[in-house]
């Protein structure tokens, strides 16, 4: 019995050495990379009607026309302000005015605006002409947002025809 | 009472057997040591698989508007192996916005499979190649990210892990 134990011990030692020397499966090898992506501030204004042709017929006593409202949609991922720029026609000088800021978005998201743009025209001179509105968006805290937006989001053409 | 001569002889015989067994053990150990040394002396090439990536940090660029964004950046995966292995597997963590405020989950990050040119969502680890033969290979990976208006502007970072399954 004692000899049997001794032989078992020797066999165990030999088996252990054999297992240690046998090739084992290689573990997976990995490489890690830091990934970065930048999401820019953005806003998109979509007018219900991108082009609005309005013909005004008025008496000589009338000097103010409007307002006219245009609906639209704003989608943005940061607080923004929507503004309108008015380009009076050279052929019909006078004071053509639109609200500078037509919308303010405090919380990012999707917004439907029923009166996104309000246009008032006064001191209308005799004659006819048209004016263009250019809508733009600016971030309240991210000034670069206007750089990533198309400069001309919509155009409203108003034609004035004296009576 | 003193042991008899026969009893002393028997005792001496037991000691001799123990000494004999001990001697056998010493011899076995010496043989094993010699065998191990001889085994190490035989030249042997281990199986190996190596993977590295370039660049070390991957800038996917800037997303100008929500929707699908295909990055122009590429990641080169350099694989060296002297045996057949399981191929290249890519996985990514969520891209977390710096300063908090949201993340872009791996389900919105896609990797382009070199073989089919199809983009596959990285919700789970993606096998971008099949099993690969021994040799040196470069695998070019491109990525797509989907964003929505709900993703706040800012820088998002995460970790991309490239894994090569070990030798079978």
Interface residues (C-beta under 8 A of the other chain):
Chain A: X2 X3 X6 X10 X13 X14 X17 X21 X23 X25 X26 X27 X28 X29 X30 X31 X32 X33 X34 X35 X36 X37 X38 X39 X40 X41 X42 X44 X75 X76 X77 X78 X108 X109 X110 X142 X148
Chain B: X21 X24 X25 X28 X29 X32 X36 X39 X46 X47 X48 X49 X50 X51 X52 X53 X55 X56 X57 X58 X59 X60 X61 X62 X63 X64 X65 X66 X71 X75 X77 X86 X92 X95 X104 X145 X147 X149 X150 X151 X152 X153 X154 X155 X156 X157 X158 X159 X160 X161 X162 X163 X164 X165 X166 X167 X168
